[in-house]
Amino acid sequence: MKCAFCENPLICEACGAEFVATTPELYDAISRCDETVPCPACEALLVCHWCKTPYGADPQGDHDKELPSGEGPL
């Protein structure tokens, strides 16, 4: 499966396992990026090895904040 953000193979940063969605619900959670998704291999929060993006709900919503210069999301 590819990372929804960088389109490289989705590999867990914590354990190095390639992510494979084992259920339709897990695939949907990855696609929406609004639920916390654990790595099936190590159960840590799934973080893309390549772009370091966590697959989990962001309680502070920091991903929508503008940079001080107004150049876009953080």
CNS distance restraints for C-alpha pairs under 8 A (distance, minus, plus):
assign (resid   1 and name CA) (resid   9 and name CA) 5.88 0.50 0.50
assign (resid   1 and name CA) (resid  10 and name CA) 5.81 0.50 0.50
assign (resid   1 and name CA) (resid  18 and name CA) 7.95 0.50 0.50
assign (resid   1 and name CA) (resid  19 and name CA) 6.49 0.50 0.50
assign (resid   1 and name CA) (resid  20 and name CA) 6.15 0.50 0.50
assign (resid   1 and name CA) (resid  21 and name CA) 7.65 0.50 0.50
assign (resid   2 and name CA) (resid   6 and name CA) 7.97 0.50 0.50
assign (resid   2 and name CA) (resid   7 and name CA) 5.02 0.50 0.50
assign (resid   2 and name CA) (resid   8 and name CA) 5.36 0.50 0.50
assign (resid   2 and name CA) (resid   9 and name CA) 4.38 0.50 0.50
assign (resid   2 and name CA) (resid  10 and name CA) 4.99 0.50 0.50
assign (resid   3 and name CA) (resid   7 and name CA) 4.64 0.50 0.50
assign (resid   3 and name CA) (resid   8 and name CA) 5.59 0.50 0.50
assign (resid   3 and name CA) (resid   9 and name CA) 5.93 0.50 0.50
assign (resid   3 and name CA) (resid  10 and name CA) 4.71 0.50 0.50
assign (resid   3 and name CA) (resid  48 and name CA) 6.87 0.50 0.50
assign (resid   4 and name CA) (resid  30 and name CA) 7.81 0.50 0.50
assign (resid   4 and name CA) (resid  31 and name CA) 6.92 0.50 0.50
assign (resid   5 and name CA) (resid  51 and name CA) 7.63 0.50 0.50
assign (resid   5 and name CA) (resid  53 and name CA) 7.52 0.50 0.50
assign (resid   6 and name CA) (resid  50 and name CA) 7.55 0.50 0.50
assign (resid   6 and name CA) (resid  51 and name CA) 6.36 0.50 0.50
assign (resid   8 and name CA) (resid  50 and name CA) 7.04 0.50 0.50
assign (resid   9 and name CA) (resid  18 and name CA) 7.24 0.50 0.50
assign (resid  10 and name CA) (resid  18 and name CA) 5.92 0.50 0.50
assign (resid  10 and name CA) (resid  19 and name CA) 5.56 0.50 0.50
assign (resid  10 and name CA) (resid  48 and name CA) 5.77 0.50 0.50
assign (resid  10 and name CA) (resid  49 and name CA) 7.19 0.50 0.50
assign (resid  11 and name CA) (resid  16 and name CA) 5.74 0.50 0.50
assign (resid  11 and name CA) (resid  17 and name CA) 5.55 0.50 0.50
assign (resid  11 and name CA) (resid  18 and name CA) 4.27 0.50 0.50
assign (resid  11 and name CA) (resid  19 and name CA) 5.65 0.50 0.50
assign (resid  11 and name CA) (resid  47 and name CA) 7.75 0.50 0.50
assign (resid  11 and name CA) (resid  48 and name CA) 5.64 0.50 0.50
assign (resid  11 and name CA) (resid  49 and name CA) 5.39 0.50 0.50
assign (resid  11 and name CA) (resid  50 and name CA) 7.71 0.50 0.50
assign (resid  12 and name CA) (resid  16 and name CA) 4.94 0.50 0.50
assign (resid  12 and name CA) (resid  17 and name CA) 5.42 0.50 0.50
assign (resid  12 and name CA) (resid  18 and name CA) 6.31 0.50 0.50
assign (resid  12 and name CA) (resid  19 and name CA) 6.70 0.50 0.50
assign (resid  12 and name CA) (resid  39 and name CA) 6.67 0.50 0.50
assign (resid  12 and name CA) (resid  46 and name CA) 5.72 0.50 0.50
assign (resid  12 and name CA) (resid  47 and name CA) 5.59 0.50 0.50
assign (resid  12 and name CA) (resid  48 and name CA) 5.57 0.50 0.50
assign (resid  12 and name CA) (resid  49 and name CA) 5.65 0.50 0.50
assign (resid  13 and name CA) (resid  46 and name CA) 7.27 0.50 0.50
assign (resid  13 and name CA) (resid  47 and name CA) 5.44 0.50 0.50
assign (resid  13 and name CA) (resid  48 and name CA) 5.74 0.50 0.50
assign (resid  13 and name CA) (resid  49 and name CA) 4.27 0.50 0.50
assign (resid  13 and name CA) (resid  52 and name CA) 7.37 0.50 0.50
assign (resid  14 and name CA) (resid  42 and name CA) 7.65 0.50 0.50
assign (resid  14 and name CA) (resid  44 and name CA) 6.87 0.50 0.50
assign (resid  14 and name CA) (resid  46 and name CA) 7.81 0.50 0.50
assign (resid  14 and name CA) (resid  47 and name CA) 7.46 0.50 0.50
assign (resid  15 and name CA) (resid  41 and name CA) 7.62 0.50 0.50
assign (resid  15 and name CA) (resid  42 and name CA) 6.49 0.50 0.50
assign (resid  16 and name CA) (resid  49 and name CA) 7.53 0.50 0.50
assign (resid  17 and name CA) (resid  41 and name CA) 6.70 0.50 0.50
assign (resid  19 and name CA) (resid  39 and name CA) 7.04 0.50 0.50
assign (resid  19 and name CA) (resid  40 and name CA) 7.50 0.50 0.50
assign (resid  21 and name CA) (resid  26 and name CA) 5.65 0.50 0.50
assign (resid  21 and name CA) (resid  27 and name CA) 5.21 0.50 0.50
assign (resid  22 and name CA) (resid  26 and name CA) 6.74 0.50 0.50
assign (resid  22 and name CA) (resid  27 and name CA) 7.57 0.50 0.50
assign (resid  23 and name CA) (resid  27 and name CA) 6.39 0.50 0.50
assign (resid  24 and name CA) (resid  28 and name CA) 6.15 0.50 0.50
assign (resid  25 and name CA) (resid  29 and name CA) 6.19 0.50 0.50
assign (resid  26 and name CA) (resid  30 and name CA) 6.26 0.50 0.50
assign (resid  26 and name CA) (resid  37 and name CA) 7.71 0.50 0.50
assign (resid  27 and name CA) (resid  31 and name CA) 6.22 0.50 0.50
assign (resid  28 and name CA) (resid  32 and name CA) 6.15 0.50 0.50
assign (resid  29 and name CA) (resid  33 and name CA) 6.00 0.50 0.50
assign (resid  29 and name CA) (resid  34 and name CA) 6.91 0.50 0.50
assign (resid  29 and name CA) (resid  35 and name CA) 5.89 0.50 0.50
assign (resid  29 and name CA) (resid  36 and name CA) 7.94 0.50 0.50
assign (resid  29 and name CA) (resid  37 and name CA) 7.03 0.50 0.50
assign (resid  30 and name CA) (resid  35 and name CA) 7.75 0.50 0.50
assign (resid  30 and name CA) (resid  37 and name CA) 7.02 0.50 0.50
assign (resid  30 and name CA) (resid  55 and name CA) 6.87 0.50 0.50
assign (resid  33 and name CA) (resid  55 and name CA) 5.81 0.50 0.50
assign (resid  33 and name CA) (resid  56 and name CA) 6.16 0.50 0.50
assign (resid  33 and name CA) (resid  57 and name CA) 6.88 0.50 0.50
assign (resid  34 and name CA) (resid  55 and name CA) 7.76 0.50 0.50
assign (resid  34 and name CA) (resid  56 and name CA) 5.99 0.50 0.50
assign (resid  34 and name CA) (resid  57 and name CA) 4.73 0.50 0.50
assign (resid  34 and name CA) (resid  58 and name CA) 7.74 0.50 0.50
assign (resid  35 and name CA) (resid  55 and name CA) 7.28 0.50 0.50
assign (resid  35 and name CA) (resid  56 and name CA) 4.98 0.50 0.50
assign (resid  35 and name CA) (resid  57 and name CA) 4.92 0.50 0.50
assign (resid  36 and name CA) (resid  45 and name CA) 7.03 0.50 0.50
assign (resid  36 and name CA) (resid  55 and name CA) 5.96 0.50 0.50
assign (resid  36 and name CA) (resid  56 and name CA) 3.51 0.50 0.50
assign (resid  36 and name CA) (resid  57 and name CA) 5.39 0.50 0.50
assign (resid  37 and name CA) (resid  45 and name CA) 6.05 0.50 0.50
assign (resid  37 and name CA) (resid  46 and name CA) 5.82 0.50 0.50
assign (resid  37 and name CA) (resid  55 and name CA) 5.63 0.50 0.50
assign (resid  37 and name CA) (resid  56 and name CA) 5.70 0.50 0.50
assign (resid  38 and name CA) (resid  42 and name CA) 7.88 0.50 0.50
assign (resid  38 and name CA) (resid  43 and name CA) 4.90 0.50 0.50
assign (resid  38 and name CA) (resid  44 and name CA) 5.33 0.50 0.50
assign (resid  38 and name CA) (resid  45 and name CA) 4.50 0.50 0.50
assign (resid  38 and name CA) (resid  46 and name CA) 5.10 0.50 0.50
assign (resid  39 and name CA) (resid  43 and name CA) 4.64 0.50 0.50
assign (resid  39 and name CA) (resid  44 and name CA) 5.56 0.50 0.50
assign (resid  39 and name CA) (resid  45 and name CA) 6.11 0.50 0.50
assign (resid  39 and name CA) (resid  46 and name CA) 4.94 0.50 0.50
assign (resid  45 and name CA) (resid  54 and name CA) 6.98 0.50 0.50
assign (resid  45 and name CA) (resid  55 and name CA) 6.97 0.50 0.50
assign (resid  45 and name CA) (resid  56 and name CA) 7.30 0.50 0.50
assign (resid  46 and name CA) (resid  54 and name CA) 5.88 0.50 0.50
assign (resid  46 and name CA) (resid  55 and name CA) 5.44 0.50 0.50
assign (resid  46 and name CA) (resid  56 and name CA) 7.67 0.50 0.50
assign (resid  47 and name CA) (resid  52 and name CA) 5.62 0.50 0.50
assign (resid  47 and name CA) (resid  53 and name CA) 5.39 0.50 0.50
assign (resid  47 and name CA) (resid  54 and name CA) 4.13 0.50 0.50
assign (resid  47 and name CA) (resid  55 and name CA) 5.94 0.50 0.50
assign (resid  48 and name CA) (resid  52 and name CA) 4.81 0.50 0.50
assign (resid  48 and name CA) (resid  53 and name CA) 5.36 0.50 0.50
assign (resid  48 and name CA) (resid  54 and name CA) 6.48 0.50 0.50
assign (resid  48 and name CA) (resid  55 and name CA) 7.86 0.50 0.50
assign (resid  58 and name CA) (resid  62 and name CA) 7.03 0.50 0.50
assign (resid  58 and name CA) (resid  63 and name CA) 7.69 0.50 0.50
assign (resid  61 and name CA) (resid  65 and name CA) 7.55 0.50 0.50
assign (resid  62 and name CA) (resid  74 and name CA) 7.18 0.50 0.50
assign (resid  63 and name CA) (resid  73 and name CA) 6.03 0.50 0.50
assign (resid  63 and name CA) (resid  74 and name CA) 5.72 0.50 0.50
assign (resid  64 and name CA) (resid  73 and name CA) 5.35 0.50 0.50
assign (resid  64 and name CA) (resid  74 and name CA) 7.01 0.50 0.50
assign (resid  65 and name CA) (resid  72 and name CA) 7.68 0.50 0.50
assign (resid  65 and name CA) (resid  73 and name CA) 5.30 0.50 0.50
assign (resid  65 and name CA) (resid  74 and name CA) 6.07 0.50 0.50
assign (resid  66 and name CA) (resid  70 and name CA) 5.65 0.50 0.50
assign (resid  66 and name CA) (resid  71 and name CA) 6.79 0.50 0.50
assign (resid  66 and name CA) (resid  72 and name CA) 5.02 0.50 0.50
assign (resid  66 and name CA) (resid  73 and name CA) 4.65 0.50 0.50
assign (resid  66 and name CA) (resid  74 and name CA) 6.15 0.50 0.50
assign (resid  67 and name CA) (resid  71 and name CA) 5.69 0.50 0.50
assign (resid  67 and name CA) (resid  72 and name CA) 5.77 0.50 0.50
assign (resid  67 and name CA) (resid  73 and name CA) 6.09 0.50 0.50
assign (resid  67 and name CA) (resid  74 and name CA) 5.80 0.50 0.50
